[in-house]
Structure formats: structure tokens, C-alpha cells
């Protein structure tokens, strides 16, 4: 699948998102109902406003379904597992940072005393 360059914008309409990703608007709306992580903001008029992270997620879903051959259920499981792994890495990073900060605090307290 060719690399998609996502313009540096805050928001994309559903038609812009469709053009960028090659996914029709009705499919995007369906995917919103299937993938709970795909939740674009909506204007007061109800128009969808996709962010860059939404477009990236759509491209990932497209790859899973159309290139790698996952089913909808399989793609959901894959994304859930990927999210959990990312969260675990983030927690480990925070724990490591906390440990480093405590060590720095001990060093600073030792120098002051």
C-alpha cells in the first residue's frame, strides 16, 4: 500500500478523509460504529471532524482489513491488543521515570545535607 502523506491540518471533513484514505464516506461511518476508538469530533451541525490520529487509525484499519486480510473481529482484537501493549509500555516508562526522579532527589538531598 502506498504511503499516504497526511496534510498538516487540525481537522479533516469526511470527504477529505475519504479522499486521503481511499475509503468511501459510508464505510467510514460504518467503521465508527464498529471500532470504538474511531470517534471523530462533530460540529454543532453534526458534521464529522477527523483529526490526524483518526486518519492514521483509518489507514491502519484499511491495512488490516484490505491488505492483511483480517476480519472486522480480528482487526478489533489486533487493535485492542496493540493498544494494551502501548499502555503497558507507557506505564513502564512512567515507573522508570519515577524511579530516576527519586534517585535524583536523593542525590540532591545528600548534597544539601
OpenMM code with the backbone's topology and positions (N, CA, C; nanometers):
from openmm import Vec3, app, unit

residues = "UNK UNK UNK UNK UNK UNK UNK UNK UNK UNK UNK UNK UNK UNK UNK UNK UNK UNK UNK UNK UNK UNK UNK UNK UNK UNK UNK UNK UNK UNK UNK UNK UNK UNK UNK UNK UNK UNK UNK UNK UNK UNK UNK UNK UNK UNK UNK UNK UNK UNK UNK UNK UNK UNK UNK UNK UNK UNK UNK UNK UNK UNK UNK UNK UNK UNK UNK UNK UNK UNK UNK UNK UNK UNK UNK UNK UNK UNK UNK UNK UNK UNK UNK UNK UNK UNK UNK UNK UNK UNK UNK UNK UNK UNK UNK UNK UNK UNK UNK UNK UNK UNK UNK UNK UNK UNK UNK UNK UNK UNK UNK UNK UNK".split()
positions = [
    Vec3(0.0850, -0.1180, 0.0000),
    Vec3(0.0000, 0.0000, 0.0000),
    Vec3(0.0894, 0.1240, 0.0000),
    Vec3(0.0624, 0.2205, -0.0887),
    Vec3(0.1472, 0.3397, -0.0942),
    Vec3(0.1342, 0.4235, 0.0333),
    Vec3(0.2436, 0.4897, 0.0680),
    Vec3(0.2471, 0.5758, 0.1857),
    Vec3(0.1601, 0.6989, 0.1620),
    Vec3(0.0724, 0.7291, 0.2557),
    Vec3(-0.0162, 0.8440, 0.2450),
    Vec3(0.0442, 0.9587, 0.3242),
    Vec3(0.0551, 1.0753, 0.2602),
    Vec3(0.1030, 1.1944, 0.3286),
    Vec3(-0.0193, 1.2696, 0.3790),
    Vec3(-0.0287, 1.2819, 0.5104),
    Vec3(-0.1423, 1.3495, 0.5715),
    Vec3(-0.1056, 1.4969, 0.5887),
    Vec3(-0.1833, 1.5869, 0.5284),
    Vec3(-0.1530, 1.7303, 0.5407),
    Vec3(-0.1528, 1.7749, 0.6870),
    Vec3(-0.0788, 1.8804, 0.7140),
    Vec3(-0.0674, 1.9334, 0.8493),
    Vec3(-0.1851, 2.0272, 0.8767),
    Vec3(-0.2994, 1.9658, 0.9103),
    Vec3(-0.4211, 2.0400, 0.9428),
    Vec3(-0.4746, 1.9876, 1.0751),
    Vec3(-0.5547, 2.0691, 1.1425),
    Vec3(-0.6168, 2.0228, 1.2662),
    Vec3(-0.7296, 1.9249, 1.2399),
    Vec3(-0.8144, 1.9578, 1.1413),
    Vec3(-0.9327, 1.8765, 1.1156),
    Vec3(-0.9498, 1.8478, 0.9675),
    Vec3(-1.0150, 1.7341, 0.9406),
    Vec3(-1.0481, 1.6944, 0.8045),
    Vec3(-1.1963, 1.6607, 0.8004),
    Vec3(-1.2633, 1.7002, 0.6937),
    Vec3(-1.4029, 1.6617, 0.6756),
    Vec3(-1.4080, 1.5147, 0.6373),
    Vec3(-1.5270, 1.4594, 0.6362),
    Vec3(-1.5406, 1.3190, 0.5984),
    Vec3(-1.5013, 1.2992, 0.4515),
    Vec3(-1.5310, 1.3973, 0.3673),
    Vec3(-1.4934, 1.3822, 0.2255),
    Vec3(-1.3419, 1.3936, 0.2077),
    Vec3(-1.2776, 1.4847, 0.2811),
    Vec3(-1.1312, 1.4951, 0.2743),
    Vec3(-1.0669, 1.3663, 0.3261),
    Vec3(-1.1215, 1.3132, 0.4341),
    Vec3(-1.0694, 1.1896, 0.4921),
    Vec3(-1.0857, 1.0743, 0.3942),
    Vec3(-1.2005, 1.0698, 0.3277),
    Vec3(-1.2238, 0.9664, 0.2276),
    Vec3(-1.1245, 0.9738, 0.1125),
    Vec3(-1.0974, 1.0957, 0.0666),
    Vec3(-1.0006, 1.1127, -0.0431),
    Vec3(-0.8605, 1.0729, 0.0003),
    Vec3(-0.8218, 1.1119, 0.1229),
    Vec3(-0.6881, 1.0784, 0.1735),
    Vec3(-0.6685, 0.9276, 0.1887),
    Vec3(-0.7712, 0.8618, 0.2384),
    Vec3(-0.7579, 0.7199, 0.2732),
    Vec3(-0.8064, 0.6247, 0.1644),
    Vec3(-0.8837, 0.6772, 0.0707),
    Vec3(-0.9403, 0.5900, -0.0316),
    Vec3(-1.0588, 0.5093, 0.0198),
    Vec3(-1.1202, 0.5553, 0.1277),
    Vec3(-1.2348, 0.4872, 0.1879),
    Vec3(-1.3583, 0.5750, 0.1697),
    Vec3(-1.4653, 0.5159, 0.1219),
    Vec3(-1.5894, 0.5910, 0.0990),
    Vec3(-1.6506, 0.6356, 0.2321),
    Vec3(-1.7262, 0.7451, 0.2255),
    Vec3(-1.7850, 0.8049, 0.3455),
    Vec3(-1.8740, 0.7081, 0.4214),
    Vec3(-1.9548, 0.6308, 0.3498),
    Vec3(-2.0445, 0.5383, 0.4194),
    Vec3(-1.9670, 0.4295, 0.4929),
    Vec3(-1.8502, 0.3919, 0.4390),
    Vec3(-1.7667, 0.2917, 0.5056),
    Vec3(-1.7051, 0.3533, 0.6318),
    Vec3(-1.6627, 0.4786, 0.6228),
    Vec3(-1.6083, 0.5463, 0.7401),
    Vec3(-1.7124, 0.5535, 0.8514),
    Vec3(-1.8359, 0.5877, 0.8146),
    Vec3(-1.9424, 0.5940, 0.9149),
    Vec3(-1.9679, 0.4560, 0.9752),
    Vec3(-1.9631, 0.3523, 0.8938),
    Vec3(-1.9816, 0.2153, 0.9441),
    Vec3(-1.8678, 0.1782, 1.0387),
    Vec3(-1.7449, 0.2086, 0.9999),
    Vec3(-1.6311, 0.1765, 1.0849),
    Vec3(-1.6410, 0.2464, 1.2203),
    Vec3(-1.6963, 0.3677, 1.2239),
    Vec3(-1.7161, 0.4371, 1.3509),
    Vec3(-1.8039, 0.3547, 1.4440),
    Vec3(-1.9028, 0.2863, 1.3878),
    Vec3(-1.9919, 0.2052, 1.4709),
    Vec3(-1.9257, 0.0740, 1.5126),
    Vec3(-1.8263, 0.0298, 1.4390),
    Vec3(-1.7596, -0.0971, 1.4674),
    Vec3(-1.6352, -0.0826, 1.5552),
    Vec3(-1.5620, 0.0252, 1.5376),
    Vec3(-1.4360, 0.0465, 1.6099),
    Vec3(-1.4563, 0.1612, 1.7081),
    Vec3(-1.4648, 0.1283, 1.8384),
    Vec3(-1.4951, 0.2320, 1.9364),
    Vec3(-1.3837, 0.3341, 1.9544),
    Vec3(-1.2653, 0.3058, 1.9039),
    Vec3(-1.1563, 0.4033, 1.9114),
    Vec3(-1.1646, 0.5070, 1.8000),
    Vec3(-1.2472, 0.4835, 1.7019),
    Vec3(-1.2647, 0.5777, 1.5913),
    Vec3(-1.3861, 0.6656, 1.6218),
    Vec3(-1.3606, 0.7786, 1.6842),
    Vec3(-1.4671, 0.8700, 1.7254),
    Vec3(-1.4302, 1.0130, 1.6857),
    Vec3(-1.4600, 1.0522, 1.5631),
    Vec3(-1.4280, 1.1902, 1.5241),
    Vec3(-1.5174, 1.2885, 1.5996),
    Vec3(-1.4645, 1.4087, 1.6202),
    Vec3(-1.5453, 1.5150, 1.6779),
    Vec3(-1.6561, 1.5490, 1.5800),
    Vec3(-1.7614, 1.6096, 1.6322),
    Vec3(-1.8693, 1.6554, 1.5444),
    Vec3(-1.8976, 1.8017, 1.5737),
    Vec3(-1.9271, 1.8758, 1.4675),
    Vec3(-1.9630, 2.0156, 1.4836),
    Vec3(-2.1041, 2.0233, 1.5400),
    Vec3(-2.1460, 2.1443, 1.5753),
    Vec3(-2.2829, 2.1600, 1.6254),
    Vec3(-2.3840, 2.1193, 1.5200),
    Vec3(-2.3464, 2.1276, 1.3943),
    Vec3(-2.4335, 2.0861, 1.2845),
    Vec3(-2.4271, 1.9368, 1.2559),
    Vec3(-2.3428, 1.8639, 1.3304),
    Vec3(-2.3341, 1.7196, 1.3144),
    Vec3(-2.2312, 1.6720, 1.2130),
    Vec3(-2.1543, 1.7655, 1.1544),
    Vec3(-2.0525, 1.7237, 1.0579),
    Vec3(-1.9314, 1.6671, 1.1311),
    Vec3(-1.8784, 1.5583, 1.0771),
    Vec3(-1.7627, 1.4939, 1.1383),
    Vec3(-1.6366, 1.5748, 1.1112),
    Vec3(-1.5497, 1.5788, 1.2144),
    Vec3(-1.4194, 1.6446, 1.2024),
    Vec3(-1.3137, 1.5448, 1.2481),
    Vec3(-1.2474, 1.4859, 1.1510),
    Vec3(-1.1440, 1.3870, 1.1800),
    Vec3(-1.0123, 1.4576, 1.2098),
    Vec3(-0.9410, 1.4082, 1.3092),
    Vec3(-0.8076, 1.4575, 1.3411),
    Vec3(-0.7053, 1.3670, 1.2712),
    Vec3(-0.5803, 1.4093, 1.2746),
    Vec3(-0.4740, 1.3314, 1.2116),
    Vec3(-0.4690, 1.1895, 1.2692),
    Vec3(-0.4857, 1.1766, 1.4013),
    Vec3(-0.4815, 1.0429, 1.4637),
    Vec3(-0.5960, 0.9555, 1.4131),
    Vec3(-0.7115, 1.0171, 1.3830),
    Vec3(-0.8235, 0.9411, 1.3265),
    Vec3(-0.7880, 0.8902, 1.1867),
    Vec3(-0.7269, 0.9767, 1.1069),
    Vec3(-0.6879, 0.9381, 0.9707),
    Vec3(-0.5848, 0.8256, 0.9763),
    Vec3(-0.4901, 0.8357, 1.0692),
    Vec3(-0.3898, 0.7302, 1.0845),
    Vec3(-0.4553, 0.5983, 1.1250),
    Vec3(-0.5538, 0.6055, 1.2141),
    Vec3(-0.6249, 0.4849, 1.2563),
    Vec3(-0.7023, 0.4246, 1.1386),
    Vec3(-0.7650, 0.5075, 1.0599),
    Vec3(-0.8387, 0.4596, 0.9421),
    Vec3(-0.7432, 0.3876, 0.8461),
    Vec3(-0.6261, 0.4447, 0.8255),
    Vec3(-0.5276, 0.3805, 0.7376),
    Vec3(-0.4822, 0.2462, 0.7952),
    Vec3(-0.4699, 0.2377, 0.9274),
    Vec3(-0.4319, 0.1119, 0.9918),
    Vec3(-0.5432, 0.0081, 0.9747),
    Vec3(-0.6675, 0.0505, 0.9959),
    Vec3(-0.7813, -0.0407, 0.9787),
    Vec3(-0.7887, -0.0879, 0.8342),
    Vec3(-0.7689, 0.0040, 0.7416),
    Vec3(-0.7716, -0.0306, 0.5993),
    Vec3(-0.6646, -0.1357, 0.5685),
    Vec3(-0.5457, -0.1163, 0.6222),
    Vec3(-0.4375, -0.2127, 0.6004),
    Vec3(-0.4738, -0.3492, 0.6587),
    Vec3(-0.5255, -0.3492, 0.7807),
    Vec3(-0.5612, -0.4758, 0.8445),
    Vec3(-0.6678, -0.5508, 0.7647),
    Vec3(-0.7697, -0.4780, 0.7192),
    Vec3(-0.8812, -0.5432, 0.6504),
    Vec3(-0.8504, -0.5774, 0.5051),
    Vec3(-0.7954, -0.4814, 0.4317),
    Vec3(-0.7824, -0.4980, 0.2870),
    Vec3(-0.6489, -0.5570, 0.2414),
    Vec3(-0.5429, -0.5362, 0.3206),
    Vec3(-0.4116, -0.5870, 0.2799),
    Vec3(-0.3775, -0.7160, 0.3549),
    Vec3(-0.3915, -0.7120, 0.4872),
    Vec3(-0.3527, -0.8273, 0.5674),
    Vec3(-0.4631, -0.9324, 0.5787),
    Vec3(-0.5842, -0.8979, 0.5369),
    Vec3(-0.6914, -0.9957, 0.5313),
    Vec3(-0.7612, -1.0263, 0.6624),
    Vec3(-0.7509, -0.9371, 0.7589),
    Vec3(-0.8210, -0.9574, 0.8853),
    Vec3(-0.9717, -0.9421, 0.8647),
    Vec3(-1.0481, -1.0100, 0.9484),
    Vec3(-1.1920, -0.9850, 0.9550),
    Vec3(-1.2115, -0.8625, 1.0444),
    Vec3(-1.3340, -0.8111, 1.0488),
    Vec3(-1.3619, -0.6988, 1.1390),
    Vec3(-1.3290, -0.7376, 1.2831),
    Vec3(-1.3748, -0.8552, 1.3247),
    Vec3(-1.3486, -0.9010, 1.4619),
    Vec3(-1.1988, -0.9162, 1.4868),
    Vec3(-1.1281, -0.9697, 1.3901),
    Vec3(-0.9831, -0.9868, 1.4040),
    Vec3(-0.9107, -0.8540, 1.4119),
    Vec3(-0.9532, -0.7581, 1.3306),
    Vec3(-0.8916, -0.6251, 1.3337),
    Vec3(-0.9170, -0.5577, 1.4681),
    Vec3(-1.0380, -0.5744, 1.5214),
    Vec3(-1.0694, -0.5164, 1.6532),
    Vec3(-0.9783, -0.5769, 1.7601),
    Vec3(-0.9628, -0.7098, 1.7566),
    Vec3(-0.8761, -0.7764, 1.8549),
    Vec3(-0.7314, -0.7285, 1.8407),
    Vec3(-0.6847, -0.7171, 1.7172),
    Vec3(-0.5479, -0.6722, 1.6927),
    Vec3(-0.5268, -0.5330, 1.7501),
    Vec3(-0.6194, -0.4405, 1.7215),
    Vec3(-0.6055, -0.3028, 1.7688),
    Vec3(-0.6151, -0.2952, 1.9208),
    Vec3(-0.7010, -0.3775, 1.9795),
    Vec3(-0.7147, -0.3795, 2.1253),
    Vec3(-0.5848, -0.4281, 2.1891),
    Vec3(-0.5277, -0.5337, 2.1307),
    Vec3(-0.4022, -0.5895, 2.1818),
    Vec3(-0.2891, -0.4872, 2.1663),
    Vec3(-0.2871, -0.4179, 2.0527),
    Vec3(-0.1849, -0.3167, 2.0267),
    Vec3(-0.1976, -0.2010, 2.1263),
    Vec3(-0.3209, -0.1600, 2.1548),
    Vec3(-0.3439, -0.0512, 2.2495),
    Vec3(-0.2984, -0.0916, 2.3893),
    Vec3(-0.3304, -0.2145, 2.4283),
    Vec3(-0.2904, -0.2633, 2.5605),
    Vec3(-0.1385, -0.2660, 2.5726),
    Vec3(-0.0703, -0.3115, 2.4680),
    Vec3(0.0767, -0.3164, 2.4704),
    Vec3(0.1334, -0.1747, 2.4820),
    Vec3(0.0752, -0.0787, 2.4108),
    Vec3(0.1206, 0.0604, 2.4179),
    Vec3(0.1012, 0.1163, 2.5578),
    Vec3(-0.0122, 0.0853, 2.6185),
    Vec3(-0.0394, 0.1324, 2.7546),
    Vec3(0.0592, 0.0718, 2.8534),
    Vec3(0.0914, -0.0565, 2.8365),
    Vec3(0.1873, -0.1211, 2.9258),
    Vec3(0.3258, -0.0584, 2.9131),
    Vec3(0.3648, -0.0239, 2.7918),
    Vec3(0.4939, 0.0425, 2.7700),
    Vec3(0.4927, 0.1800, 2.8358),
    Vec3(0.3828, 0.2528, 2.8225),
    Vec3(0.3721, 0.3851, 2.8838),
    Vec3(0.3816, 0.3760, 3.0360),
    Vec3(0.3153, 0.2785, 3.0943),
    Vec3(0.3213, 0.2603, 3.2406),
    Vec3(0.4640, 0.2278, 3.2834),
    Vec3(0.5297, 0.1398, 3.2095),
    Vec3(0.6685, 0.1040, 3.2421),
    Vec3(0.7587, 0.2267, 3.2324),
    Vec3(0.7367, 0.3107, 3.1329),
    Vec3(0.8163, 0.4330, 3.1187),
    Vec3(0.7941, 0.5276, 3.2357),
    Vec3(0.6705, 0.5412, 3.2795),
    Vec3(0.6396, 0.6287, 3.3935),
    Vec3(0.7045, 0.5750, 3.5205),
    Vec3(0.6968, 0.4443, 3.5403),
    Vec3(0.7586, 0.3834, 3.6583),
    Vec3(0.9094, 0.4069, 3.6577),
    Vec3(0.9711, 0.3890, 3.5412),
    Vec3(1.1146, 0.4126, 3.5291),
    Vec3(1.1503, 0.5577, 3.5552),
    Vec3(1.0716, 0.6488, 3.5030),
    Vec3(1.0950, 0.7916, 3.5234),
    Vec3(1.0809, 0.8272, 3.6713),
    Vec3(0.9806, 0.7712, 3.7351),
    Vec3(0.9574, 0.7959, 3.8775),
    Vec3(1.0786, 0.7493, 3.9596),
    Vec3(1.1315, 0.6341, 3.9236),
    Vec3(1.2487, 0.5807, 3.9942),
    Vec3(1.3693, 0.6734, 3.9751),
    Vec3(1.3896, 0.7196, 3.8522),
    Vec3(1.5011, 0.8104, 3.8250),
    Vec3(1.4860, 0.9406, 3.9027),
    Vec3(1.3643, 0.9939, 3.9092),
    Vec3(1.3415, 1.1185, 3.9822),
    Vec3(1.3689, 1.1012, 4.1316),
    Vec3(1.3291, 0.9871, 4.1870),
    Vec3(1.3572, 0.9605, 4.3284),
    Vec3(1.5078, 0.9539, 4.3540),
    Vec3(1.5803, 0.8907, 4.2623),
    Vec3(1.7260, 0.8821, 4.2767),
    Vec3(1.7888, 1.0206, 4.2683),
    Vec3(1.7386, 1.1036, 4.1771),
    Vec3(1.7904, 1.2407, 4.1649),
    Vec3(1.7611, 1.3203, 4.2912),
    Vec3(1.6421, 1.3008, 4.3466),
    Vec3(1.6046, 1.3703, 4.4691),
    Vec3(1.6958, 1.3297, 4.5841),
    Vec3(1.7274, 1.2003, 4.5941),
    Vec3(1.8187, 1.1535, 4.6980),
    Vec3(1.9556, 1.2186, 4.6828),
    Vec3(2.0039, 1.2270, 4.5605),
    Vec3(2.1347, 1.2881, 4.5344),
    Vec3(2.1316, 1.4347, 4.5757),
    Vec3(2.0233, 1.5052, 4.5392),
    Vec3(2.0135, 1.6476, 4.5731),
    Vec3(2.0029, 1.6678, 4.7236),
    Vec3(1.9277, 1.5830, 4.7917),
    Vec3(1.9139, 1.5932, 4.9372),
    Vec3(2.0483, 1.5631, 5.0046),
    Vec3(2.1211, 1.4688, 4.9498),
    Vec3(2.2518, 1.4324, 5.0058),
    Vec3(2.3505, 1.5479, 4.9919),
    Vec3(2.3469, 1.6194, 4.8781),
    Vec3(2.4380, 1.7325, 4.8556),
    Vec3(2.4016, 1.8489, 4.9450),
    Vec3(2.2743, 1.8685, 4.9738),
    Vec3(2.2314, 1.9805, 5.0594),
    Vec3(2.2656, 1.9544, 5.2056),
    Vec3(2.2603, 1.8280, 5.2467),
    Vec3(2.2785, 1.7941, 5.3881),
    Vec3(2.4199, 1.7752, 5.4212),
] * unit.nanometer
topology = app.Topology()
chain = topology.addChain("A")
for resn in residues:
    res = topology.addResidue(resn, chain)
    for name in ("N", "CA", "C"):
        topology.addAtom(name, app.Element.getBySymbol(name[0]), res)
